[in-house]
Amino acid sequence: MPSLVWLVLYSGWRFVSAHRRRNALADNEAIDRKEKRLHGDASVPMAVIGQSWCFSGDAEKNKLKDAMTAREPADTPEEPRGLVIPDKAFFQGNHADEAWRQEIILEWLLVELVKPLKARLRGSTNPNASKIWLSIDSVLTAEATKMTIARAWTTLGLKLPVSVQLIRTMSLYSIDDWLDKRLQMPVHLVIAVQLRGAISGGMQAGEAEAGVAVLLGQASGDLPDQTLTICAHRPIRSEAATLDEGIANALRWGHCSDGNIDTLWDTGLQEPLAQAFKNLESSVNDAPVVELARTIGDVGVAAPWLALALAAARAKENAGAQLILDQQDGDVVAMICRKKN
C-alpha cells in the first residue's frame, strides 16, 4: 500500500511539473512574440522627403564634404563663424545693429532653405495633415521672428499651414512621438536656425551660425521614387548607465544589428556621455566619426537636425547606415538614418 501511495504522489508531481513547464514555455513564447511585435512596430521609420542646409554663405563651401572635414586641428581654438550673405556687408555694431542683421539673415536663410523643398512641400502637404516646426535661436523677439517668417513665405509664394509651431529648441527625440501619431499628422517640416552675435561681439570661439530644413513624411505611400527613400528610424533616449542597451535598440530598429555603420554623426556629446559611448564594446566605435563642432562649429539648436540632414545626404550617396548621436539634457538620443532596404 505505501508503494501505491508513493506512485500516485510521484505521478501527480510529474503531471504538475510537466503542466508548469508547458505553461512556462507558453508564457515565454507569448513574451517573445510580444517583444518581437513591439520591436517590429518600433522599426517603422519616417521618410526624409528632402533636406537642405546652410552653414556657409558660399555655395562652394556649403557641401556635404565640407561638413565631413575638420577645418582646424583638435587643439587649435577655432574662430567664430558668422553667416555672410553674398554681396551683403555687415559692420560691427551694437545690439540693435545685430537684431537688424539677424532679421535680414533669417529671412534670407528661410528662403534659401525652403526653396529646394518647395515643390515637394506643395505636393506632400495639406493644411490638415502637416505641421511646420521652427526652432530659432536669435536675439529677435517672437513678434519680429513671426513677421520675418511671414515675409519669407510670401517671397516663396507659399501659404503657411494652419499648424505652425515656433519653439526655441527641438530634439530629434520628437520623431518618436511623430511616429506614434503618423496617421494623424503624417508630414513634418523642421526648420532649425542658430544665429549669434556676429557683429555685436557676442560670438565665442568655436561658435558658428547655421540653418537647416528637413521634410519628413511616411515611409510608404506616394513618394516620388521609392528606390531613393531615405529612412529616419525611431530614436531612443538613454542614460549613460543604459547606453549599451539604447544603442543596441537603435541599431535593431534601424535594421543594422550587426553594428555595421558607415558614419557616426556626433552633434556634441558632453562628458560623461562621450566617455560612456567610447567605452561601449560595440563595432559602432569602429565607424568614422564626424564631430560637427570640429567641422562646422557649435551650431546650437541647429546641430541635431543638421546632423540628420547631412546623414540623409550621405545615405543617398549609396553609403551604408548612418548613426546619429545627440544629447538631450543628461541623456543620449541615438537614431539610424539609412537608405530604404
DALINQUI-V889416 format. One record per backbone hydrogen bond with DSSP energy under -0.5 kcal/mol. CO is the residue of the C=O (numbers start at 1). NH is the residue of the N-H. Records with the same first field share a line. If there is no record, write none. Layout:
CO->NH / NH
This chain:
1->5
2->6
3->7
4->8
5->9
6->10
7->11
8->12
9->13
10->14
11->15
12->16
13->17
14->18
15->19
16->20
17->21
18->22
19->23
20->24
21->25
22->26
23->27
24->28
25->29
26->30
27->31
28->32
29->33
30->34
31->35
32->36
33->37
34->38
35->39
36->40
37->41
38->42
39->43
41->44
42->234
43->45
45->219
46->232
47->49 / 217
48->230
50->215
52->213
54->211
57->59
58->61
59->62
63->66 / 67
64->68
66->69
68->70
73->76
75->77
78->206
80->82
81->209
85->88
94->98
95->99
96->100
97->101
98->102
99->103
100->104
101->105
102->106
103->107
104->108
105->109
106->110
107->111
108->112
109->113
110->114
111->115
112->116
114->117 / 118
115->118
117->121
118->122
119->123
120->124
121->125
126->129
129->187
131->133 / 189
132->134 / 165
133->135 / 191
134->136 / 167
135->193
136->138
137->195
141->145
142->146
143->147
144->148
145->149
146->150
147->151
148->152
149->153
150->154
151->155
152->156
153->157 / 158
154->157
158->160
162->164
163->132
164->166
165->134 / 167
167->136
171->174
172->175
173->176 / 177
174->177 / 178
175->179
176->180
177->181
179->182
181->184 / 185
187->131
188->190 / 216
189->133 / 191
190->214
191->135
192->212
193->137 / 195
194->210
196->198
197->201 / 202 / 203
199->93
204->207
206->298
207->81
210->194
211->54
212->192
213->52
214->190 / 216
215->49 / 50
216->188
217->47
221->223
225->228
226->229
229->231 / 340
230->48
231->233 / 338
232->46
236->334
238->332
239->242
240->243
242->246
243->247
244->248
245->249
246->250
247->251
248->252
249->253
250->254
251->256
252->255
256->259
259->261
260->321
262->288
263->265 / 323
264->266 / 290
265->267 / 325
266->292
270->273 / 274
272->276
273->277
274->278
275->279
277->280
280->282
282->285
283->286
284->287
288->264
289->291
290->266 / 292
291->294 / 295
292->296 / 297
294->71 / 72
297->299
298->208
299->302
300->303
302->306
303->307
304->308
305->309
306->310
307->311
308->312
309->313
310->314
311->315
312->316
313->317
314->317 / 319
315->318
321->262 / 263
322->324 / 337
323->265
324->335
325->267
326->333
328->331
331->328
332->238 / 334
333->326
334->236
335->324
336->233
337->322
338->231
